[in-house]
Amino acid sequence: MNIKGVLGAGAIMLAGVAVSCASQAATYAYVSNADSQDISVFSLDKSSGSLAAVETVAVAGTVMPMTFSPDHLRLYAGLRSKPYRVVSFAVNPLDGRLIELGRAPLVDSMAYVSTDATGRYLFSASYGGNLLAVNRIGSDGVVGEVRQTVNTGPMAHAIRSAPDNRYVFASVLGSDAWLRLKFDASNGQLTADAAPAYSLPPKSGPRHFVFSADHRFTYLIDELDGKLHVLAFDSSRDTVKLVQTVSILPPDFSGDKPWGADLHLTPDGHFLYASERTSSTLAAYKVSAASGELTRIGTYQTEKQPRGFNIDPSGKYLLAVGQLSTNLSAYRIDRKTGALSALGQYPVGKGANWIEIVEFEGTNVN
């Protein structure tokens, strides 16, 4: 994102204050630590992949899911301990530090948060409450009141808008369903389809999903059966078709049961990675641009119980954390093969589970 485009060349708005800046890119990573109830902030050196600690921000709650506003100037963090809240932060592009702007109610303990493409609404999914919700986001980028709740089957797990913002999709682990809901961006209202967009085999446990860079495919990871699905989505006909199902498990998997967690595509769409918590591994795949199909590249050991990881906007680095580890692992992504090479480990808080990464241009003070 080029922040000079927010207010014109040489200026940005941070928590209502205009800040002057010159042109130099900076990348920051944010790790939510549920058990220590804080967020670890790092700066990422794009030339080497090394990280430097910036600050640790206490949030006074079990912080887990996070997401950026579309302009990346706000970070939203969901608290899964009572009182259930979402915390709105301003992100300082000059140094990556967070400034808390406000807290708003969430209807339940929410496993996932995301925004619509306009940045005017926050979506959330409740695993324990079996529902989806919509909160309003003000013109200042601060989350406000709950506008709507939608009941689902058991264990709603993730919710994201389609790239064109016409529909919102949600995975419901307990009913093995990937739902589609019509979205009205003028008022933030969701209207669920009568039937799921895609029904998975029993006890699959659909969890997280991502859309391909060209918007033609969706990649959906299961929590319970160790599988990853490639779905073709025809936006003109609004139809979904299964293309491929692959395993995320390592060849020598010996655990009692699979425990899929997270998945991410590189920004160019060439490679996809998925985490599996029982084996504490990352599975890497090459993506076919033509068919969307996946070819396994390899399996990589990572932090224990890797619930969350992410890829930086340049597509050069992958950062992973584990809920049973107090370290973050950094990897370099081979741009030709997709293979991962370990770069180093960095201390984080307890119960680390989620990573968001942002890149700004124009971040040096004049």
C-alpha positions in Angstrom: 0.0 0.0 0.0 1.3 3.5 -0.8 0.2 5.7 2.1 1.1 8.8 0.2 -2.1 8.2 -1.6 -4.2 8.6 1.5 -3.7 12.3 2.0 -1.6 13.3 -1.0 2.2 13.2 -1.4 4.2 13.5 1.8 1.4 13.2 4.3 -0.6 10.6 6.2 -3.3 10.7 8.8 -2.6 8.9 12.1 -5.4 8.9 14.7 -6.6 12.2 13.4 -3.2 13.8 13.1 -1.4 14.6 9.8 2.1 13.2 9.7 4.8 14.2 7.1 6.9 11.5 5.6 9.4 10.7 2.9 9.4 7.7 0.6 10.9 4.5 2.0 9.2 1.1 2.4 8.8 -0.5 5.8 7.2 -3.8 6.8 5.7 -4.7 10.2 4.5 -8.0 11.7 1.9 -8.3 14.5 1.5 -11.4 16.6 -1.5 -12.0 18.9 -0.5 -13.9 22.1 -3.7 -15.3 23.7 -2.3 -16.4 27.0 -0.1 -13.4 27.8 -2.9 -11.1 26.5 -0.7 -9.0 24.3 0.4 -8.2 20.8 4.1 -8.5 19.7 5.1 -5.9 17.1 8.2 -6.5 14.9 9.8 -4.7 12.0 10.8 -6.9 9.1 14.0 -6.2 7.1 13.0 -7.1 3.5 16.6 -7.5 2.4 17.5 -10.2 4.9 14.2 -11.4 6.5 15.4 -10.5 9.9 13.0 -9.2 12.5 13.5 -6.5 15.2 11.2 -6.1 18.2 9.3 -2.8 18.2 7.0 -3.1 21.2 4.6 -5.4 23.1 1.1 -4.0 23.5 -1.1 -5.3 26.4 -4.7 -5.8 25.5 -6.2 -7.1 28.8 -8.0 -10.0 27.2 -7.5 -13.3 25.3 -6.5 -11.8 22.0 -6.7 -14.1 19.0 -8.1 -13.2 15.5 -6.8 -10.0 13.9 -7.3 -8.2 10.6 -6.3 -5.0 8.9 -8.6 -2.4 7.4 -8.4 -2.3 3.5 -6.1 0.8 3.7 -4.0 -1.0 6.4 -4.1 2.1 8.7 -6.2 0.3 11.3 -5.7 -3.1 13.0 -8.6 -4.9 14.6 -8.1 -7.5 17.3 -10.7 -9.8 18.7 -10.8 -10.7 22.4 -12.1 -14.1 23.2 -12.4 -13.6 27.0 -15.3 -11.8 28.6 -16.3 -9.1 28.0 -16.0 -10.0 24.3 -14.6 -7.0 22.5 -12.9 -5.9 19.3 -10.0 -3.4 19.8 -9.4 -0.9 17.1 -5.8 0.3 16.7 -4.2 3.0 14.6 -1.1 1.7 12.9 1.8 4.2 12.9 3.5 3.7 9.5 6.6 5.6 10.8 7.5 2.9 13.2 4.8 0.2 13.3 3.6 1.1 16.8 -0.1 0.7 17.7 -2.3 3.4 19.2 -5.6 2.1 20.7 -8.6 4.0 19.4 -11.5 2.2 21.0 -13.3 -1.0 22.0 -16.6 -2.3 20.8 -18.8 -5.2 21.8 -18.7 -8.5 20.0 -21.7 -10.7 20.3 -19.7 -13.8 21.4 -16.2 -15.3 21.5 -15.3 -14.8 17.8 -12.8 -17.2 16.2 -12.3 -15.0 13.1 -12.6 -11.3 12.0 -12.4 -9.6 8.6 -13.7 -6.5 6.9 -15.6 -6.0 3.7 -13.9 -4.4 0.7 -15.1 -0.9 1.6 -13.8 -1.1 5.2 -17.2 0.0 6.5 -18.1 -3.3 8.1 -16.4 -5.9 10.3 -17.4 -9.5 9.9 -16.9 -12.1 12.6 -17.6 -15.8 13.2 -18.3 -17.5 16.5 -17.2 -21.1 17.0 -19.1 -21.5 20.3 -22.0 -19.3 19.5 -22.8 -20.9 16.1 -23.3 -17.5 14.4 -21.9 -14.8 12.2 -22.1 -11.1 13.0 -21.6 -7.7 11.4 -20.3 -4.6 13.2 -20.3 -1.1 11.8 -17.0 0.7 11.2 -17.0 4.4 11.5 -15.5 6.9 9.1 -12.6 7.2 11.5 -11.8 3.5 11.1 -13.1 2.6 14.6 -15.4 -0.4 15.0 -18.8 0.4 16.4 -22.0 -1.4 17.4 -23.2 -4.8 16.2 -25.6 -4.4 13.3 -26.6 -8.0 12.6 -26.2 -11.6 13.7 -26.9 -14.6 11.5 -27.4 -18.1 13.0 -25.4 -21.0 11.4 -24.9 -24.6 12.0 -22.5 -25.6 14.8 -19.0 -24.1 15.1 -18.8 -21.3 12.5 -15.1 -20.8 12.0 -14.2 -18.2 9.4 -15.9 -15.4 7.4 -14.6 -13.5 4.4 -16.0 -11.4 1.6 -15.5 -12.4 -2.0 -13.1 -10.1 -3.9 -16.0 -8.4 -5.7 -17.8 -7.7 -2.3 -21.1 -9.0 -3.6 -21.0 -12.1 -1.4 -19.6 -13.2 1.9 -18.6 -16.8 2.5 -18.3 -18.6 5.8 -17.0 -22.0 6.9 -19.0 -24.0 9.4 -16.9 -26.7 10.9 -19.7 -28.7 12.8 -22.0 -28.9 9.8 -19.3 -29.5 7.1 -20.5 -26.6 5.1 -19.1 -23.6 3.2 -21.9 -21.0 3.2 -22.6 -18.1 0.8 -24.4 -15.0 2.0 -25.5 -12.1 -0.2 -24.0 -8.9 1.0 -25.5 -5.4 0.7 -22.6 -3.0 1.1 -25.1 0.0 1.3 -26.4 -1.2 4.7 -24.1 -4.1 5.8 -26.8 -6.7 5.6 -26.2 -10.4 5.0 -28.7 -12.7 3.5 -27.9 -16.4 3.6 -28.5 -18.7 0.7 -31.0 -21.5 1.3 -28.3 -24.2 0.7 -24.5 -24.2 1.3 -22.3 -23.1 -1.6 -20.4 -26.3 -1.0 -21.1 -29.3 1.2 -18.1 -31.3 2.4 -17.9 -35.0 3.4 -19.0 -35.7 7.0 -16.6 -34.9 9.7 -14.3 -32.9 7.4 -14.5 -29.8 9.6 -13.9 -26.9 7.2 -11.9 -24.2 8.8 -10.1 -21.4 7.0 -10.1 -20.4 3.3 -8.5 -18.0 0.9 -9.3 -16.8 -2.6 -6.8 -17.0 -5.5 -5.2 -13.8 -6.8 -7.2 -14.1 -10.1 -10.4 -14.8 -8.1 -11.1 -18.0 -10.0 -10.4 -20.5 -7.1 -10.9 -20.9 -3.4 -8.6 -23.0 -1.2 -10.3 -24.4 1.9 -8.5 -26.3 4.7 -10.2 -28.9 7.0 -9.5 -29.1 10.7 -10.5 -32.7 11.3 -9.5 -34.9 8.3 -6.1 -33.5 7.2 -7.5 -32.4 3.8 -7.3 -29.3 1.6 -9.8 -28.6 -1.1 -9.5 -26.6 -4.3 -12.8 -25.1 -5.4 -13.5 -23.4 -8.7 -15.8 -20.4 -8.4 -17.7 -19.1 -11.4 -18.6 -15.5 -10.4 -20.7 -15.0 -13.5 -22.9 -18.0 -12.7 -22.3 -18.0 -8.9 -21.5 -21.7 -8.9 -18.9 -23.7 -7.0 -17.2 -26.9 -8.2 -14.6 -29.2 -6.6 -11.4 -29.3 -8.5 -9.1 -31.2 -6.3 -8.6 -32.5 -2.7 -5.1 -33.1 -1.3 -3.6 -34.1 2.1 -1.8 -31.6 4.3 -0.3 -34.4 6.4 3.4 -35.2 6.3 4.2 -38.6 4.7 5.3 -40.1 8.0 2.3 -38.7 10.0 1.8 -40.8 13.1 -0.6 -38.7 15.3 -3.9 -39.8 16.7 -5.8 -37.4 14.5 -5.2 -34.6 12.0 -5.6 -31.0 13.2 -5.5 -28.6 10.3 -5.2 -24.9 11.1 -4.3 -22.2 8.6 -3.4 -21.6 5.0 -2.0 -18.7 2.9 -1.1 -18.0 -0.7 1.9 -16.0 -1.8 0.7 -12.6 -3.3 1.6 -13.7 -6.8 -0.5 -16.9 -6.4 2.3 -19.2 -7.3 2.6 -21.1 -4.0 0.3 -22.1 -1.1 1.2 -23.2 2.4 -0.9 -24.9 5.1 -0.3 -25.6 8.8 -1.0 -28.9 10.6 -1.0 -28.8 14.4 -0.6 -32.4 15.4 2.7 -32.8 13.5 3.7 -29.1 13.9 4.4 -28.9 10.2 3.9 -26.6 7.2 2.9 -28.2 3.9 4.0 -26.3 0.7 2.4 -26.6 -2.7 2.9 -25.2 -6.2 -0.2 -23.7 -7.7 -1.2 -24.3 -11.3 -2.3 -21.0 -12.8 -4.4 -22.7 -15.4 -6.3 -25.3 -13.3 -5.7 -24.1 -9.7 -4.5 -27.5 -8.8 -1.8 -28.1 -6.2 1.5 -30.0 -6.4 3.2 -30.9 -3.2 6.6 -29.2 -2.8 7.6 -30.4 0.7 6.9 -30.5 4.4 8.7 -28.3 7.0 8.8 -28.6 10.7 7.9 -25.4 12.5 6.8 -24.1 15.9 4.8 -26.5 18.1 1.1 -26.4 17.4 1.1 -23.8 14.5 -2.3 -22.3 14.7 -1.3 -19.2 12.7 1.3 -18.0 10.1 1.4 -15.5 7.3 3.4 -14.3 4.3 4.8 -10.8 3.9 3.3 -8.7 1.0 6.5 -9.1 -1.1 6.1 -12.8 -1.0 9.7 -13.4 0.1 9.1 -14.4 3.7 6.9 -16.6 5.8 6.4 -16.1 9.5 5.0 -18.9 11.8 4.1 -19.2 15.4 2.8 -22.0 17.6 0.4 -22.0 20.5 2.7 -24.2 22.5 5.8 -22.2 21.7 7.1 -18.8 22.7 9.1 -18.3 19.5 8.3 -17.1 16.0 10.1 -18.8 13.1 11.0 -16.8 10.0 11.5 -18.5 6.6 12.7 -17.4 3.2 10.5 -18.5 0.3 12.4 -19.6 -2.8 10.8 -17.5 -5.5 11.3 -20.2 -8.1 10.5 -23.4 -6.2 8.5 -22.3 -3.2 10.8 -24.2 -0.9 11.2 -22.8 2.6 14.6 -22.1 4.3 14.7 -21.2 8.0 16.2 -17.8 8.8 15.8 -17.5 12.6 13.6 -17.5 15.7 12.3 -14.6 17.7 10.6 -14.5 21.2 6.9 -13.8 21.3 4.3 -14.1 24.1 2.4 -17.2 25.4 -0.3 -18.8 23.3 0.8 -17.1 20.0 -1.8 -17.9 17.4 -2.2 -15.2 14.7 0.0 -13.1 12.5 -0.8 -10.1 10.4 1.9 -8.4 8.2 1.7 -5.0 6.5 4.0 -3.0 4.2 4.0 0.8 3.9 5.7 3.0 1.4 6.8 6.5 2.5 7.6 6.0 6.2 10.6 8.2 7.0 9.9 11.5 8.7 11.0 14.5 6.7 
